[in-house]
């Protein structure tokens, strides 16, 4: 039985919790992308959100390579994808390669560069959710190939490739395994496993 986008979203959304923004509870990583362009205005809003992310020493070390479908950049990022990411991600109207400068302004290692990139990436995912868009981040891509193809300096390290666009029905995916992943319930570890008052001692939050 196939599911509609509404049905799969109802399955994936986390239970409502008083005081927690629905944005956090509703966001999930779809792999099914509709053949629909993302407007330049929405892309600008999304990267404005990333621009105002926090960073160590306000260094803002992130640089996002934005590939819009039909462009050479989109094709190069899609080409560098690995494994089954190649089966679904190229359909996304926007592919975003996240990079960050691992060298600070003094020429020393920036130990917080990847942390800062992650903060900016979260801003992208949440702003996209607010605009009715979906995102999916992937670690499966050929880093050295994409560095060469896009001319990225050696001092920049990679985070993820993010697919961005409008959600489609699970049936739009290429095979049964992808459909099964798309329609599986969304789960998370309990708070007792992630918030501690001391190591391996759950924090008292109730």
Secondary structure, DSSP 8 states (H G I E B T S, - for coil): ----HHHHHHHHS----TTS-HHHHH------B-S----HHHHHHHHHHHHT---GGG---EEEEEEETTSHHHHHHHHHB-TTHHHHGGGSSEEEEEEEESB-TTSSB-TTHHHHHHHHHHHHHHHHHHTT-EEEEE--B-HHHHHHHHT--TTEEEEEEEEEE-B--GGGSSSHHHHHHHTS------GGGT-EEETTEE----
